[in-house]
Amino acid sequence: MYMVKLAVIYYSSTGTNYQLAKWAEEAGKEAGAEVKVVKVPELAPEAAIASNPAWKAHVEETKDVPEATSDDIEWADAIIFSVPTRFGNVASQMKQFIDMQGGLWASGKTVNKVVSAMTSAQNAHGGQEATVLALYTSMMHWGAIIVPPGYTDQVLFGAGGNPYGTSVSQGQDGKMVEDVQAAVKHQARRTVEIAQKVAGS
């Protein structure tokens, strides 16, 4: 059986999307994939990061996580993106990374990548669905194969029931409000399963 190569590409300022990415990594490996977790480069100035203790602590905590490059996209059969919403849209750090893939796109190297996305926001209706859909719009331009979780497992309902991609609210205490670990893992396994079928065809 072909071993799917899964890239989990994330951006996280205080750690929520990093945790989603780590759960996706666990499930991807359990599903038999070769997995790499990479973060997109930070664009915020040092002063902004330093002014937020949680942000500063997370940057330090993840300093050894490799930064994502075009090579990671080219390498991968499947990609799971994890990104917070910013005013109902994809965080600029992730958006810039995607925007910089014009060379890969022009050479056809984004075609048939199997992709899925996850997100977070400060409250339950803080733009999660809009963010995932905005990211999927770019994936349509890539010629990628979008794999949403849909309602393919009951765990989705316990996690808030987002069929586009697992989403979570982050409370004022910095912790996740909903229990989404099982939903993330289901989404990752589903992404690997579909990538296996695409690669094996």
Salt bridges, closest charged atoms under 4 A:
GLU25 OE1 - LYS22 NZ 2.80
GLU25 OE2 - LYS29 NZ 3.29
GLU26 OE1 - LYS185 NZ 2.80
GLU60 OE2 - LYS63 NZ 2.83
GLU61 OE1 - HIS58 ND1 3.52
ASP72 OD1 - LYS36 NZ 3.05
GLU74 OE2 - LYS109 NZ 3.25
ASP77 OD2 - LYS5 NZ 3.87
ASP99 OD1 - LYS95 NZ 2.87
ASP153 OD2 - HIS186 ND1 3.95
GLU193 OE2 - LYS197 NZ 3.44
